[in-house]
């Protein structure tokens, strides 16, 4: 499973992108479970968000959902943080 996260917005407006392929991860099953949950709770179009908040596009195997601060689910927040921290 390929997971990509794109972050836009924020005070400085600097975009950030990262991705991960679960096939290279020792805990692939945990990544994939988290990804499925994040997809299920995402929106098909970008939500309004809040001023200076971050907006995210999560793409998993070609399917993209959108979410925004402060309305992230726990699984979305965890997935986004892990991909941006550990991904390339």
C-alpha positions in Angstrom: 0.0 0.0 0.0 1.3 3.4 -0.9 0.4 6.3 1.3 1.0 9.9 0.5 0.2 13.0 2.5 0.2 16.6 1.3 -0.1 19.4 3.8 -1.0 23.0 2.8 -1.9 26.1 4.7 -0.7 27.2 8.1 0.6 30.5 9.1 3.6 30.5 6.7 1.7 28.7 3.9 4.6 26.3 3.2 3.4 23.0 1.6 4.9 19.7 2.7 4.6 16.3 1.1 5.8 12.8 2.1 5.0 9.3 1.2 5.5 5.8 2.5 5.2 2.3 1.0 4.0 -0.1 3.6 5.7 -3.0 1.8 9.0 -1.7 3.3 7.6 -1.4 6.8 7.9 -4.0 9.5 4.6 -2.9 11.0 2.8 -2.9 7.6 -0.5 -4.2 9.1 -0.7 -1.4 11.6 0.0 1.2 8.8 -2.7 -0.3 6.6 -5.3 -0.4 9.3 -4.6 3.2 10.2 -4.8 4.1 6.5 -8.1 2.4 5.9 -9.6 4.2 8.9 -8.3 7.6 7.7 -9.8 7.0 4.3 -13.2 6.0 5.7 -13.4 9.3 7.6 -12.1 11.7 5.0 -14.0 14.0 2.6 -14.0 13.8 -1.2 -13.5 17.6 -1.4 -11.3 19.9 0.7 -13.2 21.1 3.8 -13.2 24.8 4.7 -10.9 24.4 7.7 -9.9 27.4 9.8 -7.7 30.5 9.2 -4.0 29.6 9.4 -4.9 25.9 9.9 -3.5 23.0 7.9 -5.4 21.2 5.2 -4.4 17.7 4.2 -4.8 15.4 1.2 -4.3 11.8 2.0 -3.8 9.5 -1.0 -3.8 5.8 -0.6 -3.3 3.6 -3.6 -4.7 6.3 -5.9 -7.7 7.2 -3.8 -7.6 10.7 -2.2 -9.5 12.1 0.7 -9.3 15.5 2.3 -9.4 16.7 5.9 -8.4 19.9 7.8 -7.5 21.1 11.3 -9.0 21.1 13.8 -11.5 18.5 12.5 -9.1 15.5 12.2 -10.0 12.2 13.6 -7.4 10.5 15.9 -6.5 8.0 13.2 -6.1 10.8 10.6 -3.9 12.8 12.9 -1.8 9.8 13.7 -1.4 8.7 10.1 -0.5 12.2 8.9 2.1 12.7 11.7 3.7 9.3 11.0 3.9 9.8 7.2 5.3 13.3 7.5 7.8 12.2 10.1 8.9 8.9 8.7 8.2 9.2 5.0 10.3 10.5 2.2 
